[in-house]
Amino acid sequence: MTAPRQRSYTGCWSCRRRRRKCDGARPSCRNCERRGTPCEGYEVRLRWGAGIASRGHFAGAERPVLGALDSSPSPRVSVAGSETVAGSSEPRPQQSTPVPGPENVELQASELLQKFFHSGHHDLLSIRESRDVFKTMVEIWCQESKACAAVCVALQTLLEPEVHAQFEEYFDIALQRFRAEMAHTDVLSQGTLAAGNLLCTVSFFHGKPWTFHVHGLYEHLTHSPPDSSILHARDPACHSLIGSLGIMDLPPFVAGRRSPPMHIWYHHCRGSSRTWLGPVSTGGIEPITGLPRSLIDLFSCIGFSPDQDIESGFWCWPGEEGSAAQMQLWEAYQFAGILAVRRNSHPGVGVSGNESTSNEVVIGRIVGAIEALNRAAPDMDEDDEVVFNAIRYPLVIAGSDVDVMRAHPEWRGMIEGTLRTLVEEDPYAQCKLTLDVLSEVWSLWEQGRDVGVAELAFERGVELYLVS
């Protein structure tokens, strides 16, 4: 068995954050210079965990950020040595991070927004060719929507460890602006819908609940007049936003969700609905996840079509053109989809042909594909390394079959090792939460309690987005 991929932890912070090899040149690495992106250097950094950052840095600020961010602080109650949000009994420790005065808030937010436009948005997309288009569109959306600009600033604070302590404050501002725009419009603009999509991204990056945002956005869209709703527009940018919403709504990819799925991809993005793409046989690659749209179509059908038909669809999926790393990832998803169908099946459903293949064999195929990715990781270029952004779903669906994991402890070790590597490389909360939940599933099973990942995540009150 192949050991989990070993990665260097001595590279610059820019390369480490984007999970790419660094040549170690100083003071700036040559990889960053070639890409034209700022090199964040090599110094040792302290990292704040989720929920530790102080929220009171902007209390008393009088001027709005960018003319768009509502800087009014949330109601707070002073407590000796700490602060609490009104309505909550949980104290938040004060941090020693320098507090920007009101005169500096607007400047700092403007700088963060420009950094997001320049390079921060790269972390949201798995396909390089989509980045320039997204950059152009997000600048337009931020001009159209104050909420969108605020969310982009909050996202950038997550990408820069030195300003992590200010994330909660910027996130509050973004949430206030988004709620205000949702409440004061009958027809959502592209900018407000983009703000909602990005707000979901910020939330699941930071381990916060987010599916209720998807639910609220879709409810708003479906109640808009048909002649003006984005759902019925022919603009490719509108379809891209709906597709992003549909990806985040897909039931198989979310564990512990608090709001019911709306099946947006199935109803609006699947198959013949993609006329906006033109004469493309299979639909191409979805830019956020890096997965073929034809494969996502199959996942969206789980629960709608007969189980035997969907499982046969996964077995017979013809594939898509891509790099070797992409095709290994897609194979892992193909077999993970087969397991997802089986776990969704009703008792007594008959099987035939490939459908009679055991779960152990199917999981072996997933493990083989991931091992191939781990072996190839040290030599991957920037475009291929993004496949690891989406690898958690096949890892979790294979690892949650505790019977097979007990029979093959080496597979469990590979899955756990790969997740631990992701935790070390990823500054966000999702990877750590995923590893914690899966580890508890294994622990509870050893104690005689059979609990799945989705059930345990729900018990913990967390929503896990397993694809990005």
Protein Blocks (a to p, Z undefined) as FASTA:
>chain_A
ZZdddddfkbcfklmmnopacehiafbdfklmmnopacebjadcddddehkaccklmgoi
abdghhlaccbdcdddddehiacdehiabdcdddfbdcddfklmmmmmmmmmmmmmmmmm
mmmpcbfklmmmmmmmmmmmmmmpmklmmmmmmmmmmmmmklmmmmmmmmmmmmmmmmmm
mmmcfbdcfklmmmmmmmmmmmmmnopafklmmmmmmmmmmmpcfklgfklpcbfklmmm
mmmmmmmmmmklpghiabdcehlmmmmmgojlmmmnopafklpaafklopafklmmmmmm
gojacfklmmmmmmmogbjaddfklmmmmmmmmmmmmmmmmmmpcehiacehjllpcfkl
mmmmmmmmmmmmmmmmmmpcfklmmmmmmmmmmmmmmmmmmklmmmmmmlmmmmmmmmmm
mmmmpmbfklmmmmmmmmmmmmmmmnopacdfklmmmmnopacdfkZZ
